[in-house]
Amino acid sequence: MSDAPPKALAVTGLKRAFVQGSRTLEVLRGVDLTVAEGEIVALLGPSGTGKSTLLQAVGLLESGFSGSIRLMGEEAAALDDAGRTRLRRDALGFVYQFHHLLPDFTAEENVVLPQIIRGAGQGAALERARALLTALGLGERLDHRPAQLSGGEQQRVAVARALANKPALVLADEPTGNLDEATADRVLGEFLRLVRGEGAAALVATHNERLAAKMDRVVRLHEGVLG
């Protein structure tokens, strides 16, 4: 038996099809993918190729998939709803194209809340939130609500929130897609630096070749399979 540590992510034979009237659309046609612990992988492809579908599967956010998804060595298909919720909460962090921050909460509170839900104490959650936000250049913006922050600042808060519970794997779906080029470069650079500093792995969906080149490895999704 191998003593090698489990991969952060191991996907084998993943398939997903959607029925549209009399037609069946095969979005994923047998995806095989591994992401090592601490590795940052770009999932590259134009819009409509199934990148978001793949991330939703890996994030345990939807049913209807066939194949194997293992997170930190744990097979998702073997878990019930409670087990999948626990694995999603403990092993994963999410960053989306739109920040999805809670509008009535401050930047600090948005990062504290997922920690409290997981069971962290108030003091430890506050300390963690402040450290992450300060590392992202938001130390002076802790008490600002999302409407008081720029687009780039809002996305930085979303990055801090994704890392709040120290996930093994961060899933990012076009995380800079709503930002101008200069801001996108800054936010992605801070995202990569912080993820690497935390020792987390990441799978980042993007259609931007230039941004993908900044990551450890690039995989391309084409016609439902990775090339």
Disulfide bonds with the S-S distance in Angstrom:
none
